[in-house]
């Protein structure tokens, strides 16, 4: 959050004026500030780096792709990204995950859920209230890491947070709460729930690869999150 502002500033990038107005009002009613951008050049005109705390981007911008902007942001800045996409845009969702988007919402969305998702993403980037420490029974330890299920954080051996997107956290939490058993892919899609039910199998592959880069010493030789060919995945709290 910028030091001279009390409220996080959300950049709304959408080519539909009605959507921009609706989202802007929602942000302000929810305790945020908002700046509206009808296209990518308007966002780039905000500065280098842009003085915003989060970018809310529609994937289907007229004449251009929101993914282009997401890639631009991820390569240059530490600005969280939440993407809005229409029903059935599975390919865009997959590509969006690979570019490092922090979360997704599928249109039409529940306004309260969108606000909750934005707040959760901002917290992961250090905005908002101080996170409470978890009680021992609210943590799941594996290797040198701890999953704090109260504050939804992954901590390394020094207690430092390893940033996870919402989808990455939900997947890791489910694995950690169901260790040492093979979980088939359909179950993962079902248990992740919400908009994840509309994702295709390829999305699970993307999330698994991203998680391994964050929790495994050698991602190509995982000791915690392992594949069982033609069966699914198994999560081991302690290497065998």
RAWOHU-V225062 format. One record per residue. RES is the residue in one letter. D_LAST is the distance of its C-alpha to the last C-alpha in Angstrom with 2 decimals. Layout:
res->RES d_last->D_LAST
res->RES d_last->D_LAST
//
This chain:
res->X d_last->43.03
res->X d_last->46.17
res->X d_last->47.74
res->X d_last->51.17
res->X d_last->50.12
res->X d_last->49.18
res->X d_last->47.79
res->X d_last->45.08
res->X d_last->46.82
res->X d_last->45.53
res->X d_last->46.67
res->X d_last->47.41
res->X d_last->47.60
res->X d_last->49.22
res->X d_last->52.27
res->X d_last->53.56
res->X d_last->55.92
res->X d_last->55.64
res->X d_last->51.84
res->X d_last->52.14
res->X d_last->54.66
res->X d_last->52.62
res->X d_last->49.41
res->X d_last->51.40
res->X d_last->52.98
res->X d_last->49.65
res->X d_last->48.14
res->X d_last->51.17
res->X d_last->51.27
res->X d_last->47.63
res->X d_last->48.23
res->X d_last->47.47
res->X d_last->49.89
res->X d_last->50.06
res->X d_last->51.39
res->X d_last->52.04
res->X d_last->51.69
res->X d_last->53.08
res->X d_last->51.36
res->X d_last->49.23
res->X d_last->52.19
res->X d_last->52.93
res->X d_last->49.43
res->X d_last->49.68
res->X d_last->53.03
res->X d_last->51.37
res->X d_last->50.75
res->X d_last->48.32
res->X d_last->46.10
res->X d_last->47.09
res->X d_last->47.51
res->X d_last->45.51
res->X d_last->42.40
res->X d_last->41.07
res->X d_last->42.10
res->X d_last->42.52
res->X d_last->43.02
res->X d_last->44.28
res->X d_last->42.71
res->X d_last->45.95
res->X d_last->48.48
res->X d_last->51.83
res->X d_last->52.05
res->X d_last->48.75
res->X d_last->45.06
res->X d_last->43.31
res->X d_last->40.28
res->X d_last->42.40
res->X d_last->42.94
res->X d_last->39.29
res->X d_last->38.32
res->X d_last->41.19
res->X d_last->40.06
res->X d_last->36.38
res->X d_last->37.31
res->X d_last->39.77
res->X d_last->39.25
res->X d_last->36.87
res->X d_last->38.48
res->X d_last->36.47
res->X d_last->37.28
res->X d_last->37.69
res->X d_last->38.91
res->X d_last->41.22
res->X d_last->41.22
res->X d_last->43.03
res->X d_last->41.73
res->X d_last->40.56
res->X d_last->39.76
res->X d_last->36.23
res->X d_last->36.49
res->X d_last->37.64
res->X d_last->34.81
res->X d_last->32.22
res->X d_last->34.03
res->X d_last->34.44
res->X d_last->30.73
res->X d_last->30.29
res->X d_last->33.09
res->X d_last->31.38
res->X d_last->33.45
res->X d_last->32.22
res->X d_last->33.28
res->X d_last->35.47
res->X d_last->38.20
res->X d_last->39.87
res->X d_last->43.65
res->X d_last->45.20
res->X d_last->43.07
res->X d_last->43.44
res->X d_last->44.94
res->X d_last->43.26
res->X d_last->39.82
res->X d_last->40.61
res->X d_last->41.65
res->X d_last->38.52
res->X d_last->36.35
res->X d_last->38.42
res->X d_last->38.12
res->X d_last->34.32
res->X d_last->34.17
res->X d_last->36.66
res->X d_last->34.66
res->X d_last->31.62
res->X d_last->34.01
res->X d_last->35.34
res->X d_last->38.42
res->X d_last->39.54
res->X d_last->39.01
res->X d_last->36.69
res->X d_last->33.30
res->X d_last->32.68
res->X d_last->29.84
res->X d_last->27.37
res->X d_last->27.16
res->X d_last->23.82
res->X d_last->23.55
res->X d_last->24.18
res->X d_last->21.12
res->X d_last->17.51
res->X d_last->15.23
res->X d_last->12.07
res->X d_last->11.24
res->X d_last->14.86
res->X d_last->16.44
res->X d_last->18.30
res->X d_last->19.82
res->X d_last->23.30
res->X d_last->24.36
res->X d_last->27.88
res->X d_last->28.83
res->X d_last->26.46
res->X d_last->25.05
res->X d_last->21.83
res->X d_last->21.89
res->X d_last->20.32
res->X d_last->19.79
res->X d_last->23.59
res->X d_last->24.42
res->X d_last->25.76
res->X d_last->25.65
res->X d_last->23.99
res->X d_last->26.51
res->X d_last->25.53
res->X d_last->28.00
res->X d_last->28.69
res->X d_last->26.97
res->X d_last->23.83
res->X d_last->23.69
res->X d_last->24.34
res->X d_last->21.60
res->X d_last->18.96
res->X d_last->20.29
res->X d_last->20.07
res->X d_last->16.44
res->X d_last->15.65
res->X d_last->17.89
res->X d_last->16.30
res->X d_last->12.51
res->X d_last->10.36
res->X d_last->13.42
res->X d_last->14.91
res->X d_last->17.85
res->X d_last->20.68
res->X d_last->22.72
res->X d_last->25.87
res->X d_last->24.24
res->X d_last->23.16
res->X d_last->26.75
res->X d_last->28.20
res->X d_last->26.23
res->X d_last->26.86
res->X d_last->30.49
res->X d_last->33.67
res->X d_last->34.45
res->X d_last->30.98
res->X d_last->32.21
res->X d_last->34.57
res->X d_last->32.06
res->X d_last->31.24
res->X d_last->27.91
res->X d_last->28.04
res->X d_last->27.71
res->X d_last->24.17
res->X d_last->23.29
res->X d_last->25.01
res->X d_last->23.28
res->X d_last->19.77
res->X d_last->20.76
res->X d_last->22.28
res->X d_last->19.40
res->X d_last->17.00
res->X d_last->19.69
res->X d_last->19.65
res->X d_last->16.06
res->X d_last->14.19
res->X d_last->14.97
res->X d_last->15.41
res->X d_last->16.34
res->X d_last->16.65
res->X d_last->13.03
res->X d_last->11.29
res->X d_last->7.76
res->X d_last->9.03
res->X d_last->11.87
res->X d_last->11.36
res->X d_last->14.27
res->X d_last->14.80
res->X d_last->18.09
res->X d_last->21.07
res->X d_last->19.16
res->X d_last->18.15
res->X d_last->15.22
res->X d_last->12.10
res->X d_last->11.02
res->X d_last->7.83
res->X d_last->9.15
res->X d_last->6.32
res->X d_last->3.79
res->X d_last->0.00
//
